[in-house]
């Protein structure tokens, strides 16, 4: 590995260690080359996400994302313009990560540039695919997978993760003009966006949340079928990540769906348990 590439990977590892609270501990279950590549992938996506969330006018954010997209294209063509690019290009080439997935991530964060409101779950699912499913699809190329149906199960796992994020962040997002829950679901349970912005947690809200949690669990159930289709080290990472995110749903339920007072989190000791329970998969003992 040349000096410039080594510096790039170190930069990405520093970003992942600092920012990837729910992910970096799982990366540690991977062999060093795959761990570094996961950090490179994470850093590319983290920067794209941050560009969409910065407190600045929407046209400025859109222009910066346009520049980040152009930089991706230039890097893949051999002209790296950001410190993370050499590691990303090396990762894409080594593990044959389709560039279309990286482009789709930028498409997804661009969806957040305007006030968010989805009419149907089909609309929301499209958003979730762009910001989460393509992440999983990129990851399984690094981890190693067999059989074509792994693609579908990775997509469903990404939907499950993003639905969990949406439920956890309902209050914060509503305050920023983002209501991800489909209008058809709000209407079905007699709840509305105004009450969400006022953080009203009544019986209608609890019924709505029970429905949404059950939907997320159905996607976890489908995504779980990815496990036997992954290489052992990838299997361990996925198990730890999936158990952590599914644990967030448990925390939301345990607090009677109070996602307004504070952000639901999985305790550190539980994450340690999830890591230890994933080790047999890492050693191919399952």
N, C-alpha and C positions, 0 to 999 in steps of 0.2 A: 504494500500500500504506500503510495507516494505521500509526501508531506502535506500537500494541499488537501488530498482526500482524507487523510487522518485528522487534519484540523476541522474539516467539515463535519466528520462524524462526531468529533468531540463537542463541537458546537451543538449539534442536534441532541446529543445525550444530555448536555447541560439544560437545554430547553425542556426536554421530556422529564428529567428529574425534578425540575422546578415546577412545571405546569401540569403534568399528567398524574394527578393525585390518585385517580381510580385505575389508571392503566400501568404506570411505571412499575409498581411492584410485580405485576404479572409479567412484564417484559423480562424481569430477572430470571424467570424460569427457562428462558431461551438460551441456546448457545450464543456466545459473544457475537458472531457475525450476524445472526438473525436479530439479536437484541439491538445491535447498532442500526440495522435496517429498519426495524420498527420505530426507532427514535427518529430516523430520517423521515419516514412516512408521517409520523405524528407531527413533526415540526412543520412540514409543508402545510398540513391541514390546520394546525394551530394558528399559523400566521394568517391563512385565508380567513379563518373564523374571526380572529382579532380585528382584521381590517374591516369586517362588516359591523363590528360592535363598537368601534371607536366613536367617541362623542364629537362628531363633526357632521357637516351637511351631507346629505345623501349623495349629491352629485360628486363630491370629493371622494367619498367612500367607493362609489361606483368606478371612478377613474382609477383609484388605487388598486381595486380588484382587477380592472382591465390590464393594468401594468403587471400585476402578479401573474395573470394568465399569460401575457406575452412573454414574461420571464420564464415561465414553465416551458413554453414552446421553444424559446431560444436555448434553454439549458438542454433539452432533449435533442436539439440539433447540434449541440457541441459548444455553446457559448454560455457559460455559467455566470450569472449576474448577482447572485446572493450567496452568502456563506453556506447556506444549507444545500445549495444546488448540487455540488459534486457528490455528496452522499446520496441525495435523492436519485440522481442519474445512475449512480453505481447500483443502487437498490433495484431500480426499474430494470436495468439491463441484466442483473444477476438472477433475479427471480421472475422476470418476464411479467411484471405488473402492467396490465394494459393502461396506456396513457389516458384512455377515455374515462377511466374511473377518477383520475386526478382532475380532469376537466369537469366531470360531473359534480365533484365536491365544490368547485368554484361556482357552478350553476346553482347549487343548493344554498350557499351562503348569500348569493345575490338575491335569492327569494326573500331574505330577511331584511332587505334594504327598505322595503315599503311596509306600512302597517299590515300586520298579518291577520287574516280572517279566512277560514276555510269553510265552505258550505257542506261538503260531504267528507266521509272518511276516505273515499277514493282520492280526493284532492290531497288530504293530509298524507296519505300513504305515499303519494308521489314525492312530496317534500321529504318525508322520512327516508325514502330510497336514496335521494340525492345527498343528504347530509349524514346518513348512517350506514345504509346498506352497502354503498360503494366503499365505505371504509372497511367493512368486513370482507368484501370481495377482494380488496387490495391485500388485506392481511393474510388471507388464506393462501395467496400466492407465495408469500414469504414463509409461512408456516409449513406449507406442503399439504396437498390434499389429493384424494383419489375419488373418482366417479363424478360424472357431470352433475348429478343432483346435489352435490355439495354447494353449487352456486345458489340454488333456490333456498337451501337451509341457511346459508350465510346471509342471504337477503332478509329472511324472516327474523334472524337473530338481530340484525341491524334495526329492523322495525321495532322489535321488542325493546332494545336499548333506548331508542329515541323516544318511544312512547313513555318510557320510565322517566327520561329527562324532562319531558313535557309536563308530566304530572308533578314531579318534584318542584319545578320552577314556575308553576301556574301563577302564583302571586307576583313574583318578580316580572315575569313576561307581561302580565296584564298591565302593570304600571308603566310599561314601555310601549303600550299600544299593540301588543302581540297576543292574540287569542288563538291558540293552536287547536283547541277542542272544536270539532266540527259543529257548525250551526245546527245541523240535523240532530246531533246528540243533545245540545243545549235545549232545543225545542222539545225533544222527546221527554226530558225530565223536568220541564218547567223551570229552567234556570236561564240566566242570560248574562251577557258580557258585562253589563253595568254592575250586576251583583257580584260578579267575579272581581271587578276592579275595586269594589268596596269590601272585598274579602268576607263575604257573607257565607257562613258555613252552616247551612240549615239542612233539613231532611232531604230536600231536593238535591242539594249539592252532594250529600253523602250517597244518595242513590246514583247520581251521575258518576261519582268517583268509583263506586263499586263496579259499575259497568265498564269503566275505562281500565281499571286494574285487571278485571277478568279478560278484557280484550288483549292487554299486554301479555298476560300469562299464557294466552293461547298462542301468541307468537313465540314466546319462550319455548313452549312445548314443541312447536315445529322446529325452531332453531336448534333445539337440543339434539336433533337427529344429525346435526353436523359432526358431533363428537367422534363417532367411529370412522368417519371419513377423513379425519385429519391425521397427519403424522404425530407421533407421540408428544414431541415438545410443543407443537401447536395445540394439541388436545389439552395439555395442561394449562396453557395461557388462556384458551377459550373458557375452560371450566372455571378458572379463577375469576375472569371478567364477568362471565354470565352469572355466577353465584353472587358476586358483589352487586351487580345491577338488579338481579332478582331480589336480593336482600333489601334494596331500596324500596321495592314495593312492599315488603314486609314492614319496614319502618313506617311507611306512609299509613298502612293499615293500623299499625300499633298505636299511632298517635291520633286515631279516629279521623284520618284524612285532613289533619291540620297542616296544610302546606303553606300557611301564611305567616305564622308566628316566627318560624325559623326554617332553614333548609334541612330536609331530612338527610341524614348521613348514616352510613354503615360504620359502626364502631371499629376502631383499629384492631381490637382483639378478634373480631369476627373475620376481618380481612386476613389475619394471620391464620386462623382456622381454615379459611378457604384456600390459602396458599399451601398449607400442609396437606390438605386433603387432595390437592391437585398433583402432589409429588408422585404418587403411584402411576399416574398417567404419563408424567414426564419420563419415568423410568420404564414405561411400557409394561407395568405390572398389573394393569386392569384387564 
